Amino acid sequence: PALVPSVSCNGLTYDAPHFGFEFGAKQNGGFVRASNAETMQTIWVKRIYKTSYKPVVERDIQDVFISSLRVECDDQILFIVDEKGRKYSFDIKTHKIARLK
């Protein structure tokens, strides 16, 4: 998958790690990570969407990755788009996720 540029707001950097299996998740793609902008220490990782895997198909071709991140600092909202074009908002304060139309 293509590298997604990270975004920063109020001392935090947000990125989209591609390979969730590397940190114990049950899927690749679909995660946003918040890190301290100075130390890059991870503060939290949040799954934005779930990928349902079909057992008869290779898992790696079923992965759906985040393709873009944008942050609105004033509203404390992250906007996320995945490879399928689905759009989401993530409230940084409440961690509420909404699928956008």
C-alpha positions in Angstrom: 0.0 0.0 0.0 1.0 3.6 -0.6 2.4 5.6 2.3 -0.2 7.9 3.9 1.3 11.2 5.1 0.8 11.7 8.8 -1.0 14.8 10.2 -0.4 16.7 13.3 -2.5 18.8 15.7 -2.0 20.1 19.2 1.2 18.2 20.0 0.0 14.8 18.5 0.8 13.1 15.3 -1.7 10.9 13.6 -0.8 8.2 11.2 -2.3 5.1 9.6 -0.1 2.0 10.3 -0.7 -0.5 7.5 0.1 -3.8 9.2 -2.1 -4.2 12.3 -0.9 -7.8 12.7 2.5 -6.4 13.7 0.9 -5.0 16.9 -1.4 -7.8 17.7 -4.5 -6.7 15.7 -6.7 -9.2 13.9 -6.6 -7.3 10.6 -4.3 -5.2 8.5 -5.4 -1.7 7.6 -8.1 0.4 9.2 -6.2 1.8 12.1 -5.2 5.3 13.2 -2.4 5.8 15.7 -1.8 8.9 17.8 1.8 9.6 19.0 3.4 12.4 20.9 4.7 14.7 18.2 8.1 15.2 20.0 8.9 11.7 21.2 6.8 9.7 18.7 5.7 7.5 21.6 2.4 5.8 20.8 -0.5 7.1 22.9 -3.3 5.1 21.4 -4.3 3.0 18.4 -7.9 3.0 17.3 -9.6 0.7 14.7 -11.7 2.9 12.4 -13.4 0.0 10.4 -13.4 -3.7 10.5 -12.3 -5.9 7.6 -14.2 -9.2 7.4 -12.0 -11.9 5.9 -13.4 -14.8 3.8 -11.6 -18.0 4.8 -11.3 -19.4 1.3 -9.5 -16.3 -0.1 -6.0 -15.2 0.7 -6.1 -12.7 3.5 -3.5 -10.2 2.0 -5.7 -9.5 -1.0 -8.7 -8.8 1.2 -6.9 -6.1 3.3 -8.3 -2.6 3.0 -5.9 0.2 3.9 -6.5 3.8 4.8 -5.6 6.0 1.8 -5.8 9.5 3.3 -5.9 11.4 6.6 -6.9 15.0 7.2 -7.3 16.8 10.5 -9.4 19.7 11.5 -7.6 21.0 14.6 -10.3 23.5 15.6 -13.0 20.9 15.7 -10.7 18.1 16.8 -11.8 15.8 14.0 -9.8 13.4 11.8 -11.2 12.6 8.4 -10.2 9.2 7.0 -10.7 7.7 3.5 -10.0 4.0 2.8 -9.0 2.4 -0.5 -12.6 1.6 -1.3 -13.4 5.3 -1.1 -15.4 5.0 2.1 -15.2 8.1 4.3 -15.1 8.3 8.1 -14.8 11.0 10.8 -13.1 10.4 14.1 -13.7 12.7 17.0 -10.3 13.0 18.7 -11.9 14.0 22.1 -14.6 11.3 22.3 -13.1 8.7 20.0 -16.5 8.4 18.3 -16.4 7.1 14.7 -18.9 8.0 12.0 -19.2 6.7 8.5 -19.8 9.6 6.1 -21.8 9.6 3.0 
